[in-house]
Amino acid sequence: MELSSARDAFDRVAKKQKLSSSKSQEVIDQVSHEIELALEKIQSVDHLIPPDDQKAILRQLKHKLDTMSPLIQLEGPHKDVNGTLAKYPKLLDKSLNAGISKAYRSVDFDFHIVNQIIACHFYRQGLFDLGDCLIREAGKPEAISLKSQFMELGKILDAIKARNIEPALIWVSKNLEKLRQFGSKLDLKLHSMQFMEILKGGGRVDTLNALNYAKTHLSPLSGVYMKEFQDPLCVTIAAGIEGLPTLLKLANVMSAKKQEWQALKQLPVPVDLPEEFQFHSIFVCPVSRDQSSEENPPMLMPCMHVLCKQSIMKLSKSSSRSFKCPNCPAEASFEQCKQLFF
């Protein structure tokens, strides 16, 4: 069942309906304004207007409304919307397979398992009242035991969102054997998160605390998750071996052209490495189209958009004045921008 065409048609109808509504409101406002002006003239206290003049004002109002032709102005957008809307049911008929029942097979379902799956779905989404209602109507009170597990899971997730992983670590320690059987690395990921959270403090004390935390909680896991703790030197040498043929070829080409290889600050061609050696995101400045480097690092602006340092320097006239973000109306100064580290 392909619904993309129907969705696109619906988006077109919704867009035209908004335009039609905006146009209708504009016409109504114009008519209302002219009527209010006429009433103000007729009801003027300072100048008592004779009946003949009142009729003249009304005739003038009628002439203005006839000139405006509000009904004609409204007919066009309404016809456009109705025409597009009339095509929508036909597109739905084409997109939806009317003969879906042909795929039906008579299968003996285990309704106990089906009800349990649906109840678990409700509990997983936090819809505990719906899950309880289904279990009561299905007459399977024993399935209510699942509720407590999902309630505990919900509390753990709420705590993680509040940057408190202690409940999650307690749960992992209770269920560590089961997690290992499934090949889960949840304990490693949680301790890594906590390590990074401590390290974000930025101070010397935070760095020491993070180091102590790693020795206490991450070091014992190195024997279990040895692949996760790769030797930096081995990784560097292996990556160098992969990229060496490209570098040698480039060096030979530059030597033949009498260009200085050692003077290069940035390679003129990319060195493609396998995915296992790609650890950092590559940022390309949307203004200059240059790839970021140590001399031209990515900088985060207060509006949360990112440009390279050289682009910000140009926009701020060498940090002498504030400048407008190229992506939004916000303004910033060079001092407000912070260097990003991927």
C-alpha atoms as one frame of an Amber mdcrd trajectory, in Angstrom:
protein
   0.000   0.000   0.000   1.709   3.170  -1.272   0.443   6.272   0.529   3.124
   8.772  -0.465   1.095  10.059  -3.442  -2.015  10.386  -1.266  -0.005  12.190
   1.400   1.382  14.618  -1.196  -2.135  15.262  -2.500  -3.363  15.922   1.028
  -0.498  18.364   1.615  -1.472  20.233  -1.553  -5.101  20.418  -0.422  -4.071
  21.633   3.035  -1.811  24.304   1.523  -4.532  25.566  -0.811  -7.064  25.528
   2.036  -4.776  27.773   4.085  -4.406  30.172   1.151  -8.176  30.148   0.619
  -8.805  30.814   4.310  -6.318  33.688   4.295  -7.931  35.203   1.193 -11.434
  34.809   2.664 -10.392  36.542   5.873  -8.835  39.363   3.861 -12.070  39.912
   1.884 -14.185  39.775   5.056 -11.931  42.358   6.700 -12.260  44.671   3.685
 -16.072  44.407   3.669 -16.233  44.886   7.432 -13.994  47.962   7.207 -16.187
  49.627   4.563 -19.373  48.917   6.556 -17.828  50.313   9.743 -16.788  53.506
   7.937 -20.330  53.952   6.602 -21.838  53.399  10.064 -19.466  55.943  11.594
 -20.620  58.540   9.073 -24.306  57.780   9.648 -24.041  57.652  13.463 -21.883
  60.767  13.733 -23.040  62.781  16.797 -21.293  66.004  15.836 -22.966  66.199
  12.454 -26.605  65.215  12.210 -26.925  63.712   8.766 -30.240  64.154   6.919
 -31.991  61.037   5.609 -31.083  61.894   2.017 -27.406  62.046   2.922 -27.718
  58.726   4.767 -29.116  57.173   1.623 -26.231  58.659  -0.324 -23.763  57.078
   2.118 -25.477  53.707   1.722 -25.436  54.044  -2.072 -21.746  54.854  -1.880
 -21.217  51.788   0.322 -23.118  49.602  -2.146 -21.019  50.951  -5.013 -17.780
  50.162  -3.148 -18.950  46.638  -2.304 -20.028  46.052  -5.911 -16.604  47.233
  -7.076 -14.876  44.940  -4.597 -16.986  41.956  -5.758 -16.333  39.927  -2.585
 -18.237  36.876  -3.841 -16.168  36.715  -7.018 -12.975  37.061  -4.950 -14.080
  34.157  -2.764 -15.262  31.906  -5.586 -11.817  31.426  -7.146  -9.974  30.060
  -4.082 -12.977  27.912  -3.092 -13.170  26.354  -6.552  -9.446  25.676  -6.460
  -9.724  23.917  -3.080 -12.813  21.927  -4.059 -11.234  20.864  -7.351  -8.123
  19.568  -5.613 -10.190  17.960  -2.859 -12.350  16.132  -5.410  -9.227  14.370
  -6.733  -8.225  13.188  -3.259 -10.701  10.245  -2.948  -9.606   8.952  -6.368
  -5.977   8.973  -5.283  -6.933   7.131  -2.095  -8.743   4.480  -4.116  -5.627
   3.991  -6.238  -3.310   3.871  -3.232  -5.379   1.541  -1.070  -5.682  -2.060
  -2.154  -9.378  -2.892  -2.047  -8.652  -6.607  -2.335  -6.522  -6.847   0.793
  -8.684  -9.705   2.100  -7.186 -11.951  -0.584  -4.038 -12.171   1.515  -6.004
 -13.475   4.520  -5.257 -16.972   5.758  -7.131 -18.818   8.429  -4.568 -19.091
  11.227  -5.135 -20.339  14.752  -3.842 -17.535  16.940  -2.898 -18.010  20.558
  -5.149 -15.227  21.846  -3.419 -15.272  25.216  -0.130 -14.314  23.546  -1.840
 -11.761  21.270  -3.498 -10.053  24.239  -0.219 -10.097  26.129   1.601  -8.488
  23.173  -0.998  -5.709  22.931  -0.964  -5.132  26.698   2.850  -4.957  26.656
   2.647  -2.381  23.882   0.342  -0.187  25.976   2.572  -0.567  29.032   5.677
   0.204  26.980   4.046   3.440  25.776   3.121   4.369  29.348  -0.619   3.781
  28.707  -1.102   1.736  31.874  -4.877   2.315  32.134  -5.417   0.906  28.635
  -3.207  -2.091  29.390  -5.099  -2.815  32.630  -8.444  -2.504  30.825  -7.389
  -4.963  28.112  -6.120  -7.489  30.664  -9.348  -7.274  32.691 -11.546  -7.740
  29.620  -9.374 -10.621  28.386  -9.681 -12.306  31.774  -5.915 -12.728  32.151
  -5.085 -11.185  35.542  -1.720 -12.972  35.663  -0.466 -10.688  32.884  -0.739
  -7.727  35.261   2.701  -8.719  36.591   4.175  -7.204  33.432   2.958  -3.782
  34.505   5.418  -3.408  37.369   8.368  -4.125  35.056   7.331  -1.420  32.594
   6.573   1.044  35.389  10.112   0.502  36.669  11.426   0.978  33.130   9.482
   4.238  32.820  10.987   5.572  36.046  14.485   4.625  34.859  13.961   6.458
  31.550  12.664   9.552  33.339  15.749   9.507  35.559  18.068   9.198  32.539
  16.349  12.185  30.912  17.121  14.098  34.109  20.810  13.015  33.750  20.576
  10.546  36.616  21.668   7.062  35.536  21.903   5.622  39.049  18.510   3.779
  38.801  19.607   2.329  35.444  22.906   1.114  36.901  21.068  -0.539  39.805
  18.754  -2.306  37.344  21.727  -3.438  35.228  23.537  -4.878  38.254  20.415
  -6.923  39.117  20.002  -8.237  35.559  23.640  -8.423  34.462  23.675 -12.153
  33.704  20.607 -11.933  31.445  22.077  -8.922  29.648  25.339 -10.772  28.997
  23.386 -13.724  27.582  21.779 -11.394  25.027  25.140  -9.815  24.208  24.028
  -6.458  25.615  26.634  -3.766  26.343  24.276  -1.661  28.440  26.546  -1.622
  31.491  29.479  -0.351  29.403  27.335   2.322  27.734  25.884   3.570  31.029
  29.267   3.775  32.749  30.679   5.543  29.669  27.824   8.060  29.848  28.489
   8.683  33.527  32.219   9.068  32.833  31.531  11.692  30.137  29.020  13.488
  32.374  31.639  13.850  35.122  34.282  14.918  32.603  32.028  17.682  31.223
  32.571  19.625  34.442  35.812  20.818  32.872  37.703  21.468  36.108  40.777
  19.701  37.428  38.753  18.062  40.197  36.204  16.825  37.622  39.007  15.326
  35.524  40.418  13.473  38.537  36.938  12.269  39.526  36.340  11.029  35.970
  39.681   9.208  36.000  38.873   7.541  39.327  35.421   6.593  38.035  36.987
   4.986  34.940  39.455   3.009  37.080  36.668   1.805  39.372  33.904   1.022
  36.864  35.351   0.893  33.328  38.647  -0.919  33.908  36.927  -4.109  35.188
  34.905  -4.200  31.957  37.980  -4.211  29.703  38.234  -7.991  29.915  34.588
  -8.408  28.865  34.525  -5.786  26.126  38.114  -5.902  24.896  37.092  -4.867
  21.364  35.649  -1.632  22.729  38.986  -0.713  24.332  41.227  -0.499  21.278
  44.894   0.363  21.602  45.224   3.902  20.152  48.705   3.156  18.778  47.524
   0.009  16.974  44.563   1.880  15.502  46.812   4.726  14.325  49.296   2.375
  12.650  46.526   0.326  11.001  44.876   3.494   9.647  48.239   4.710   8.366
  48.826   1.430   6.529  45.412   1.738   4.847  46.089   5.293   3.681  49.765
   4.818   2.798  49.272   3.883  -0.919  47.315   7.100  -1.557  49.882   9.191
   0.307  52.792   7.625  -1.616  51.085   8.247  -4.942  50.369  11.858  -3.982
  53.975  12.393  -2.850  55.298  11.032  -6.174  52.957  13.259  -8.202  53.952
  16.360  -6.232  57.635  15.467  -6.530  57.293  15.155 -10.303  55.665  18.598
 -10.407  58.422  19.972  -8.150  55.928  20.858  -5.437  56.898  20.779  -1.772
  55.258  17.819  -0.029  56.343  18.796   3.482  54.804  22.290   3.210  51.257
  20.942   2.888  48.991  21.811   5.813  46.039  19.987   4.276  45.967  17.130
   1.777  44.669  18.168  -1.672  42.803  14.870  -2.089  40.771  12.822   0.405
  42.236   9.648   1.867  39.391   7.146   2.047  39.595   4.832   5.049  37.288
   1.951   6.030  34.432   2.678   8.424  36.296   1.242  11.425  38.791   4.123
  11.155  36.210   6.903  10.809  35.749   8.298  14.303  35.055  12.010  13.816
  32.445  13.956  11.904  33.726  16.157   9.089  32.269  19.667   9.091  32.011
  21.740   5.914  31.247  25.437   6.380  27.927  26.340   4.664  29.288  29.819
   3.800  32.807  29.198   2.485  32.265  25.510   1.579  35.657  24.811   3.165
  36.319  21.769   5.327  37.136  22.618   8.925  40.718  22.235  10.145  42.830
  23.019  13.206  43.462  26.537  11.866  39.836  26.964  10.779  37.743  25.060
  13.356  33.926  24.933  13.474  32.367  27.574  15.747  28.953  27.381  17.422
  26.932  30.612  17.383  24.355  31.559  20.068  21.534  30.651  17.666  23.003
  27.095  17.529  24.082  27.361  13.874  27.679  26.468  12.998  30.197  28.207
  10.732  33.946  27.935  10.339  36.097  30.434  12.217  37.348  32.219   9.099
  33.779  32.802   7.887  32.825  34.282  11.258  35.903  36.511  11.171  34.901
  37.824   7.736  31.273  38.384   8.754  32.321  40.185  11.940  34.979  42.273
  10.144  37.792  40.646  12.142  35.623  40.473  15.288  35.105  44.244  15.313
  31.307  44.187  15.138  28.266  41.962  15.491  26.913  40.139  12.445  23.738
  38.413  11.280  23.608  34.631  11.050  23.413  33.486   7.376  20.788  30.887
   8.327  18.438  32.861  10.602  17.667  36.459  11.700  19.714  36.163  14.922
  22.741  38.383  15.504  25.981  37.400  17.223  29.461  38.651  17.983  32.744
  36.772  17.680  33.085  36.653  21.486  29.742  34.815  21.770  30.858  32.008
  19.448  32.392  28.844  20.877  34.695  26.349  19.210  33.185  22.916  18.564
  35.078  19.670  19.034  33.719  16.658  17.130
